Amino acid sequence: MKQLSTKVTSNGHGQDSSYFLGWEEYEKNPYNEIKNPNGIIQMGLAENQLCFDLIETWLAKNPDAAGLKKDGQSIFKELALFQDYHGLPEFKKALAEFMEEIRGNRVSFDPSKIVLAAGSTSANETLMFCLAEPGDAFLLPTPYYPGFDRDLKWRTGAEIVPIHCSSSNGFQITESALQQAYQQAQKLDLKVKGVLVTNPSNPLGTMLTRRELNLLVEFISSKNIHLISDEIYSGTVFGFEQFVSVMDVLKDKNLENNEVSKRVHVVYSLSKDLGLPGFRVGAIYSNDEMVVSAARKMSSFGLVSSQTQYLLSALLSDKNFTSTYLNENQKRLKIRQKQLVSGLEAAGITCLKSNAGLFCWVDMRHLLDTNTFEAELELWKKIVYEVKLNISPGASCHCTEPGWFRVCFANMSEDTLDLAMKRLKEYVESTDSRRVISKSSHERIKSLRKRTVSNWVFRVSWTDRVPDER
Amino acid sequence: MGFPTKNKGAILSRIATNDQHGENSEYFDGWKAYDKDPFHLSRNPHGIIQMGLAENQLCLDLIKDWVKENPKASICTLEGVHQFSDIANFQDYHGLKKFRQAIANFMGKARGGRVTFDPERVVMSGGATGANETIMFCLADPGDVFLIPSPYYAAFDRDLRWRTGVEIIPVPCSSSNNFKLTVEAVDWAYKKAQESNKKVKGLILTNPSNPLGTMLDKDTLTNLVRFVTRKNIHLVVDEIYAATVFAGGDFVSVAEVVNDVDISEVNVDLIHIVYSLSKDMGLPGFRVGIVYSYNDSVVSCARKMSSFGLVSSQTQLMLASMLSDDRFVDNFLMESSRRLGIRHKVFTTGLEKADISCLTSNAGLFAWMDLRHLLRDRNSFESEIELWHIIIDKVKLNVSPGSSFRCTEPGWFRVCFANMDDDTLHVALGRIQDFVSKNNNKIVEQISENDQVIQNNNAKKQNWRQSNLRLSFRRLYEDGLSSPGIMSPHSPLLRA
């Protein structure tokens, strides 16, 4: 009799994916400005490190929250003992209001419908346990966050069937793609229980359009299935357009009291918007009492530390702080994204136009030897080992077209980003002469040639320098 | 299952709609009653006193003082805020290295330094609740079986089975031998399970026991380790109450047995420990659960699964500092043990005055109370539930009936004593006293005619004893316990 469970012996944890292998390589040789300037720069980690100073300043001004005190009295004991899975009421209230603020106060969130979880990792898994039997399927648009393979499927036994999205329309979800995915599931004899989308999207960095959201709501309505909207990046929108949540759409279509609203569930977390992944703060929001009730019981397996709940309830209740923070966060993300986009352009690389998230969806198809995933993997290895950048290959995100990569920009300093872009540019220029030049890339080189003479000099001397830098 | 027909397609999962979460059990009914009418010394002195919650509130002052004196351990204080961004950003499921080292250090000290723990095997989880579920996911597939001695912690039905699909089969222990677990009993349950074609993957037990408050002796634990090795099944020991031992010798951890037993007799790949700071330190709110396995594959898998329930990095930092402070830890463990011992003694002595005995125990935050003599029918669980309702409604105490722990004999109740201050305990004991003395006759009337005469005589004796003892109890209380938690050195209640 085999000793351990199949969960141990299978690779359902998903960690054999290149998404994680790149991390491992980074761990072995991490870049450090002073200690290891030739190390690998981590661009595969969607962290938001841009606004810690704002939180630190707030802490300095709010000693009570910092010192686990309420009105000057220590509440240490109460917090130490507080393990109620309903969560700290003041925290849920503050969280609900924060979620409302992010959505321009156009929709309201009822704190009693919030279930706290240990990060959105746990929130997503818990929703699967509530909505799907082992063997049931959820449809997910590709490309999607690699961690979903673990979070949604590993211990739950649920399946993911992809909704194929393509670059031909900016990877938007179409009705035919939805129907195709549904039929594919049926062919595989899988019962479809719902659709899960991340909005704004990881890895695309784009927001779902109203058209797509309407399409999704109509689809789940007609098929009588669930819709999970993981809105973990809702506070990272930095473009001119507003973030449109699925909740907005339900309101605008007057479906808030319709039974379909009971099948729409929102997942949230403070790991991206506030940059606090270490604190493990996730939330499920559902209009279905049974889901809330079941999810709440399950949250016993991953409650949020009471001292963290308390600290954050104070932080998020301070409306001055939240409005300043959200504004400043957006500003800084916008600047940083622009820096990445320009840096990529200088290397003749474009990305999908985006206005949210902590990353860009970068088009490196022209750098592939062949239009295959093997070529993508080869390119990725070169970028990790030679260019010394850990970025995430599209295959790890289940993209159907080779050559796309997710590159993060908010988890490092400006200088490090500069250096990363320099390295990439150097690499691209060095391989220019070795590549088969397609018409589009020919154009890109033309624009490169329009730059200063020094670039030419640089390119010529580059091939001499490369052996040294290894 | 109650789904509206118009929602035919969009149903929820079986897990979401069954009651395998166990919250419809009586264990939680008492809580619900308490929530509606909670006792407060001044604001609601006639409310229900919560004695169904195994919390340790006796030493939080020590922890609070340490936190105050060590501002660097917090990321929020002036002294510690420089660490804020690194910590807030830290979500590595390996956990902070110094946190794991501190936990390993604390675990070793809680076992008197007789064993050491390897920080590389310390894996985080969402409390012991998360740890127990995780270990099941690692060791068993849906439909597999784990044996578990009963009576056992009521929420195991949820933690071990609900989302994992694992089945648990009790190994019943009885009062005939003071509920001691024997290898013979485990073997018998194992054979029975096999005969029904069940796939037994292991044995899980809590040591010290919840709800019994007793510890396994070294011989039995050693024999259990040998047994699981022979049968090639796992042994999971939940040692969540390890540092709540207040008397009766040292706690023997399975880690000690693994060290001491001959290498040919133990397959360490089968041995796993679950731990938590919720009981030993009284910090259930901070959600610190630990999976500690001697099996490398299990460590690796559990670590990946810990993504579903990591310990908040803010909490990791604080505890890393606190539990590396040897002076604090040594003093804490000693003082905690001392205070628990006193509290236990006061409580059980108080019960004795009401002619209520408890299973002899030397650990845990509760007593296993014998109320069989108060049952209408000693063989019926309905009687137990009747008595329990009387205790909640008339005596106004929430205690936990043995049936909620799957005890096979009616009449036993778990009563917690470490989750309240001295005054509240005094009130609780007073209520028990009053109730027993006033209602002895009423209870007697309910018993069958054959027993009538005997019971009458007993009742008279008890009444007399009660009135005399109540006086002396009160005096005892006033003499020895006027200052909370501090016994006069001359008090006869102090153990030698």
Interface residues (C-beta under 8 A of the other chain):
Chain A: M1 Q3 L4 S5 T6 K7 V8 T9 H13 Q15 E47 Q49 F52 I55 E56 L59 A60 P63 A65 A66 G67 L68 S74 F76 K77 L79 A80 L81 F82 Q83 A118 G119 T121 S122 E125 F129 C130 L131 A132 E133 P134 D136 R150 D151 R155 K193 K223 N224 I225 H226 E259 R263 S271 G275 L276 P277 G278 F279 R280 D288 M290 V291 A294 A295 K297 M298 S300 F301 G302 L303 V304 S305 S306 Q307 T308 L311
Chain B: K6 N7 K8 G9 A10 L12 S13 R14 I15 A16 T17 H21 E23 E55 Q57 L60 I63 K64 V67 S74 I75 C76 T77 L78 V81 F84 S85 I87 A88 N89 F90 Q91 G126 G127 T129 G130 E133 F137 C138 L139 A140 D141 P142 D144 R158 D159 W162 R163 K199 N232 H234 D269 L270 S278 G282 L283 P284 G285 F286 R287 N295 S297 V298 S300 C301 K304 M305 S307 F308 G309 L310 V311 S312 S313 Q314 T315 M318
